[in-house]
Amino acid sequence: MNQVYPQTILSLARNFMESRILLTGAELDLFTLLGPVPLPAQEVAVRIHADLRALTILLDALTAMGLLVKKKEGYQCSSSISPALTAEAPDSVLPMVLHMADLWRGWSDLTRVVQGASISKKRRTSQEAKQLQAFIGAMHVIASPLAARVVAAVVPGSSKALLDVGGGSGVYAMAFLQAVPAMRATLFDRPAVIEIARQYLRRSGLLNRVTLVPGDFYRDELPPGHDLAFLSAIIHQNSPEQNLDLFSKVFRSLAPGARIVIRDHVMSEDRTYPKDGAIFAVNMLLGTAGGNTYTFEEIKGGLQEAGFSSVRLLQKGEHMDGLVEAFKP
C-alpha cells in the first residue's frame, strides 16, 4: 500500500496533461480538419500556421491517446471519435470541450483565488454571442439521454402547465411534454436562448405546445399560472440569497397546490459527496460571484423561507441528477 499510494498521487497530479493535449487539439480544430482524409503533419502545419516540430509532437500524443489514427498518408481523426469532436457533426460535443478550454484559464487561478484574489473580469467565455448556439447545442446533446429518466423520477402525473425556468434548448420541456400528452409548457430564458430553443422545439414538433417567454430571472418576475416549475442546473450558479429570491419568484408564479422540482447536485451534509458536486463547487468558486453546490438542508431551508412546504429529496444523484421537490400550500 505504501508503494502504491504515492504513485496514485502522482498519477492524479499528471492528469492535467492529457486534458491539456485534448483541449489544444480542439482549440486548433484538428479533429474537424483531420476528419475527412488523412493529412501529413507538414500539410496540417501549413493549414493552421503551426510550428512543424511542435505540431508533430502534439499529433503523436493525440494518436497515443486514441483520438487520432496515424497512417502512412498522415494523421486522421479516429472514426469512433470524429462524430463527437468535429464541428459539423450534429451530435458534436466540441463546443463543450472548447468551453472546458475556457474554464482551464480560470482554474489556473485557483490557488490565487483561495488566497483571496478576485476573479478575473476579463476572462473569455464560451457563452459569447457567436458561440452561444453551439454551446447550447452541446448542452442539449449531453442532456438528451438524461432527460427522460429525470422526468420519470419527477412523476409529472396530472400536471398540465409546466414552467421551465432557464430552460435552455428546451430539452427538459420536450421530455415532460412527451411524457404527459395533455401538458403545455412555458420556457423562460434570456432572449438569445429563447430563439435557440425555438429551433429545437420546432424540429421536435412540440413548438405548438410551448410558450416562449424571454426574460432574466435575476430581474424579472416569472410568468404566472403553472402547476409545476422545473429548475434544472440553475441553483449552483447562485448565492443562497439569489436562490431565495428565485424561489420566491417561482412561488409567486405557481398556482396553490403546485409543485417545484429542482435538478442539481445535492450534496451530503459534509459536502464531500457526490465527488462531481464537490469539484463543481470549485468551478462555481472560479466562475461566479457567489455560486456553490448545496446540501439538501440548505435547499430545503431556502424553499421553506420562500413559502414552500413538504420539501423532500426525490432522488440522490452522482452526476447533477439529484432532485428536490416542494409544494406551494
N, C-alpha and C positions, 0 to 999 in steps of 0.2 A: 504493500500500500504506500509506504514512504517513497518508493521509487516511481510509482505510477503517478501519484498526486502532483508532483512538480511538473511532469510532462503535460498533465491535464491543464494546469495553469498556463503553461507556455503555449499550448495549443489554442487556448482561449485568447491569449494575447495576440496571437498571429491571425486570428480570424478576419481581421480587417483587410488583410492583403488580398484575398480572393474577392472580397466585396469591392475593393477599390478597382481591381482589374476589370470586373464586370461593369462597374459604373463608367469607367473610362471608355470601354468598348461601346457602351450605349451613348455616351456623350459625343463620340466620334461617328455615331450611326453606322458602325461597322457591320452590324447584323443585317441591316437593310441593304447595304452596298454589296455584301457577300451572299445575299440570299439567292439571286437568280443563277449565277455561274461562278465557278472558282476564279480567283484573280491572284496573280503573283504579288508578292509584297511590294515590288517596285511600282506596279500599276496602282495599287492601293495608296501608296505614299504620294504619288503624283496627284491622284484624285482628291485626297484630303489635305494635301500640303503638309505632309508629316516627315519627320526625320526617319530615314530608312532603317537604321540600326535600332532605334527605339521602337519603331512600329513592329519590326520583325520579332523582337523580344516579346512585345505585347501579344501579337498574333499567336506565337508559340504557346504562351501561357494560357490564352483563351482556348487553344486546342487541347492542351493538357487538362483543362477543366471540363472538357466535353462540350463546349459551346460552339466551337468551330471544328471543321474537319480539314486536315492538311493533305492535299493531293499533289500529284506530280505537276498539275497545272497551276497550283496555288492553293489558296485558302477559300473555304466556303462555309457558310452557316450550316450547322447540323440540321437535317430535315426535321428532327424532332423539336428543335429549338426555334426554328425560323418562324412558325406561326405566333410564337409568344413575344418575339423581340424585334420583328420587322415592322416598320412604320405603317405599311399598307395593310397588314393583316387585320381583319375585323375584330379579332379577339386579342389583339396585342396588349401586353402589359408594359410595353416600352415607356409610355408616359408615366407610369407609376415608378418604373426604375429611374427615370430622369428626376422624378420627384425625390426619390431617395438620394440622388446625387446632390440635389439642393439641400436636403437635410444634412448631408455629410458636412457641409460648410458650417452649419450651426452646431452640430455635435462636436466639431473640433474645438469649440469654445467651452465645452462642458466644465473643464477644470476651472477656468476663469469665472464662469457663472456661479459655480458652487462657492468660490471665494468671494463672491459679491459683485462681480462685474455685471453691467446691464447687458441686455440682449441687443445685438446689433440691429439697427433700424434699416440698414442698407442692404440686408440680405435679400438676394433674388429668390423668388419662389416659383414653383411650377403652376401657380394659380393666376399668373398674369393673363391678361385678356386673350392673347394669341394662343395660349396653351390650355385655357380652361376647358374647352370642349374635349380635348384629348385626355385631360386628367379625369374629368367626369366619366368619360368613356371607359377608362381603365378601372375606375371605381365600380362602374356598372358590371364589367366583366368579373371582377372579384366577388361582388355581392350576389350575382345571379344564382350561383349554386347554393348559397346560404339562405336566400330569402324565403323560399317555400318552407324550409324547416323551421325558420323563426316564426313565420305566420302560423304554422301548425301548432307551435308551442304557445302562441298567444291565444289560440282558440277564439277567433273573432266571432263565432256563433251568429247571433242575431243582429250584430252591429250593422247599421245601414249607412252611416255617414262618417267617413274616416278623415281626420286632419293629419296629414303627413308634414311635420314641421322640419324644414331644412331637408326636403325630400330628394335633392339631387336629381339624378336621371329619372326618378320615379320607379326604380327597380322594386322597392318595397310596396309602393302603392299598387303596382301591377300584380304582385304576388297576393295582396289582400283581395283585389278585385277578382282575380282568377279563383280564389278560394271561396268567395262569397258573391255569387252572381247578382244578388239584389243590392249590393253595396255601391255607393258612389263615394268619390274621394275628392278632397281639396288638397292640392300640393302647394305649399308655401315656401318660397325660397327667393333668393336675390334675382333681379330681373334677367341678368345674363344666363343664370342657371335655368330659369323658367323656360327660356327659348330652347335650351338643350333638351330639357325634359319633354317639351312639346314634340320634338323629333322622335324620341324613343317611344312615347305614348302613341304617336300616330302609326309608327311601324308595328306596334303591338296590337293595333286595332282597338285600343282601350281609351283613346283620347276623348271619345264622346261621353265617357263616364267620369271624367276628371275635370274639375275646375282649377285652373292655374292662376294663382294669386301671387304677384310679385311683391316683395317687401323685405324688410330687415327686422328680424325678431329682437334685435337689440334696441330698436327704436319704435317699432310699430306694434299695435295690437294685432291679435290673430283673428282670422275670420270666425264668426260665431256659429253655433247651431250644430255641433258634431257630438256623436255619442262614443267616439273612440279617437284618441290622439296618440300618435306614434312619434317618438323622438329617437331617431336612430343615429348613433355615433355623434351626438351633439354635446352632451354634458361634460365630456372630458376637456373640451376647449374652453370651458367657462370656469370662473371662480365660484365659490359657494354663493356669493352674493348675486352673481349673474344668473346662476341656476335658480335661485329663489325668485328672481324677477321673471325668468322664463316660465317657471312652474305656475306662478301667479297669473301670467298671461294665458297659459293653457287652461287654467282653472276657470277664468272668466269666459273663455271661448266655448267651454263644454256645456252641454245640457245637464240638468240634475240627473244623477244616477249614472252618468257617463264615466268612462274609464280612460286613464292614461297608461301607456306602456312605454318603458324606456329600455332601449337596447344599448348596452355599452359594456366595458369592463366593470365587473362588480367585485371589488377587492375583499379579501379576507380581512378580519379585524386587525391583524398585524401588518397588513399592506404588502405582504410578500407573495401572495398567490391571487390570481394566476401570474406566472412569470411574465407573460406577454404584457399584462397590465402594469406590472412594476416597471418594466422597460419603457412602456408607452408613457408613463408618468414623466420619465426623463425627457421624452420627446416634447411633452407639453411644457415642461420647465424651460426648454430651449426655444420653443416656438410660439408661446403665448404669454400674456401678461400674468395670468392667474390660473391657468388650466391645470388639471390634475386628473388622476383616476380616483374613484371614490368607493368607500365601503357601502354595504347595504344600509347600515345605520345612518351614515351621512346622507345618502339619497333619501331614505325614509324621513329623516328629520326635515330636510328641505321640502319634501312633498307635504308633510303634515303642517309645516308652518304656512304653506301656501293655501291650506284648507282641505287637502285631500285626506281620506281616511282609508282604512282596510288595506294598508300597504303590505305587500308581500313579495317575496322573491319567487318568481315563476320558474326560473332555471339558472343554475350556475353555468359558467362557460369559460373555456380557456382562451378563446380567440375573439374577444369582443362580442360574444353572443350571450352574455348574461342578460336576463330580462327581469324587470321590476314593474309591478302593476299597482295602481291605486285608483280609488273611486272618488268622484265628486258627490257628496251627500245630496 
